[in-house]
Amino acid sequence: MNPETPPPPTTPAPLVNLEPGEQMVCEIKRHPFGLIGMYFMAALLIIVLALAAIFVPHFFTSIDKQVKLLLLLGFAIIAAFVFLLIFVSTSIYNKNRWIVTSSNLTEVTQEGLFRRQVSQLSLANLEDVTTNQSGIIQSMFHFGTLRAETAGETSHFVLSFCPNPNGYAQKILAAREAFLRNSPDVASRANDKLNVPGYTPPAATTPAPVTTPPPVENTPPPPSNDPNQTTES
């Protein structure tokens, strides 16, 4: 039988330049539920405009064909604008994400079609990761708010509409724990402010002393008491 083919390596996100030895852990995108409200309002607007374009000419019989064509053209322009707005809003919404690597947490905030803010936080400075799920809707559809906090007052990362926030929080905490375990010098400096569940900084190892065996003395053999032994002259 042919040996199993190993899975391909994880492709790094284009927004993150991985350092030597740094690996991708996960990429967190927003839950699609956050788009439902916008889609609902857009669909409602399209329905109202379509009903207006259909029934207005029936109620106002004095409207000539040119006015009807202008109404249909106006409806088509507004509908096209609404669909374009939905496309742009969906693209902006989906570009907001967190990128977790083996040593950093990167927050990508897409504030507009041509405006993006990228912030990076070292896992050594990560103090806590909290989640918030309130209401039956968030519990049913498994989304909530994910928050990463540091010791500072302004270095907080917040991702709303995060899918499975508890699972991603555990992944981030596990990545931080592994990072501190593999970097004992960083862990010792951050030990005063970090609280990693189940993590104990590794104890410093003292090399065992090297003992040198005592030299072996070459002592002559004791004289023989055998009377039959003759000495050569």
Secondary structure, DSSP 8 states (H G I E B T S, - for coil): -------------TT----TT--EEEEEE--GGGGHHHHHHHHHHHHHHHHHHHHHHHH-TT--HHHHHHHHHHHHHHHHHHHHHHHHHHHHHHT-EEEEESSEEEEEEEEETTEEEEEEEEGGGEEEEEEE--SHHHHHHTEEEEEEEESSSS--EEEEEEESHHHHHHHHHHHHHHHHHH-HHHHHHSTTT---TT----------------------------TT-----
